[in-house]
Amino acid sequence: MVTSLTLPPPPPLAAAGHCLLLDFDGTLVDLVDRPDAVEVDHALLALLEHLLGTFDGRLALVSGRSVAQIEGFLGKSATGIAVVGSHGAELQLSGERITPARPAALDEAEQAFAAAFGGEQGVVIEVKSLGVAVHYRMAPDHAAAARRLAERYAGTDGLVLQSGKMMVELRAGGHDKGSGISALLAQPPFAGSIPVFVGDDVTDEAGFAAVAGLNGVGVLVGPIRETAASYRLDDVAAVRTWLRAVA
Ligand SMILES: O=P(O)(O)OC[C@H]1O[C@H](O[C@H]2O[C@H](CO)[C@@H](O)[C@H](O)[C@H]2O)[C@H](O)[C@@H](O)[C@@H]1O
């Protein structure tokens, strides 16, 4: 973990011998009030298509979202892009998808979240293939209660509590972005390439640690914090500018 108060910007992005792994929310698209309100603009789709070609297929999105959600956002542009979804539990590669069974306790947790927060203005409950999240970006007073309720279910049926930005989530355990990236890097066309992983959230730290162990580098997006990343970029706009200059 780096504890210094600064990290340099990454060197120019080079595709040769590398693979590119990109977080989604807060890295490729700006954070918005609701998880379902994200809009993917044409410029991002064009950039991803360009990167897919430049990296000769060695491009992956690595997200806390499910693979289905990421595909829903990208539409046809998702074709050919690998996806590590659900905080590392799901893998979509070369048209094949690996999705573990949904823990039964997620349904129970979803009902408890709905009973506690369903009528609360500004609280959004997001149901995913392998997780359920309570978002309180528009109602931050509910943060502590949401966390307390999530803590009650953590450990049940293997569920783990995942912190996030203005949200708390219960998700299937046994995976994280690090294990997902390692599984991806064992497969062609990623095997043997040096990973570059860009992410902003605490869930990305396992990914930063994994790429460091594979001789790769992590790029933190946003304010400096204790991190396993080696470089830092300020925001989504800076990420896109850096990606566009790929050689
Ligand atoms: O790993 P990521 O792709 O960064 O996904 C992490 C979580 O992102 C989403 O939540 C975040 O973005 C929302 C939309 O901008 C925002 O409203 C929320 O406050 C953020 O926490 C997504 O909804 C989660 O499922 C992901 O786990």
The ligand as an SDF file (V2000), in Angstrom:
LIG
                    3D

 27 28  0  0  0  0  0  0  0  0999 V2000
  -16.7120   -1.3360  -10.1680 O   0  0  0  0  0  0  0  0  0  0  0  0
  -17.5180   -0.2280  -10.7610 P   0  0  0  0  0  0  0  0  0  0  0  0
  -17.8050   -0.3950  -12.2100 O   0  0  0  0  0  0  0  0  0  0  0  0
  -16.9390    1.1300  -10.4410 O   0  0  0  0  0  0  0  0  0  0  0  0
  -18.9150   -0.2980  -10.0020 O   0  0  0  0  0  0  0  0  0  0  0  0
  -18.9900    0.0720   -8.6220 C   0  0  0  0  0  0  0  0  0  0  0  0
  -20.4330    0.3560   -8.3030 C   0  0  0  0  0  0  0  0  0  0  0  0
  -20.8430    1.3880   -9.2090 O   0  0  0  0  0  0  0  0  0  0  0  0
  -22.2100    1.7700   -9.2130 C   0  0  0  0  0  0  0  0  0  0  0  0
  -22.4470    2.6010   -8.1180 O   0  0  0  0  0  0  0  0  0  0  0  0
  -21.7320    3.8170   -8.2120 C   0  0  0  0  0  0  0  0  0  0  0  0
  -22.1890    4.5330   -9.3780 O   0  0  0  0  0  0  0  0  0  0  0  0
  -23.5590    4.9900   -9.3330 C   0  0  0  0  0  0  0  0  0  0  0  0
  -23.8870    5.6280  -10.6750 C   0  0  0  0  0  0  0  0  0  0  0  0
  -23.0320    6.6960  -10.9450 O   0  0  0  0  0  0  0  0  0  0  0  0
  -23.7120    5.9720   -8.1710 C   0  0  0  0  0  0  0  0  0  0  0  0
  -25.0600    6.4440   -8.0840 O   0  0  0  0  0  0  0  0  0  0  0  0
  -23.3130    5.2670   -6.8570 C   0  0  0  0  0  0  0  0  0  0  0  0
  -23.3500    6.2080   -5.7920 O   0  0  0  0  0  0  0  0  0  0  0  0
  -21.9040    4.6710   -6.9680 C   0  0  0  0  0  0  0  0  0  0  0  0
  -21.5970    3.9030   -5.8050 O   0  0  0  0  0  0  0  0  0  0  0  0
  -23.1250    0.5860   -9.2780 C   0  0  0  0  0  0  0  0  0  0  0  0
  -24.4510    1.0040   -9.0890 O   0  0  0  0  0  0  0  0  0  0  0  0
  -22.7520   -0.5140   -8.2970 C   0  0  0  0  0  0  0  0  0  0  0  0
  -23.5410   -1.6680   -8.5660 O   0  0  0  0  0  0  0  0  0  0  0  0
  -21.2900   -0.8790   -8.5060 C   0  0  0  0  0  0  0  0  0  0  0  0
  -20.9160   -1.8890   -7.5720 O   0  0  0  0  0  0  0  0  0  0  0  0
  1  2  2  0
  2  3  1  0
  2  4  1  0
  2  5  1  0
  5  6  1  0
  6  7  1  0
  7  8  1  0
  7 26  1  0
  8  9  1  0
  9 10  1  0
  9 22  1  0
 10 11  1  0
 11 12  1  0
 11 20  1  0
 12 13  1  0
 13 14  1  0
 13 16  1  0
 14 15  1  0
 16 17  1  0
 16 18  1  0
 18 19  1  0
 18 20  1  0
 20 21  1  0
 22 23  1  0
 22 24  1  0
 24 25  1  0
 24 26  1  0
 26 27  1  0
M  END
$$$$
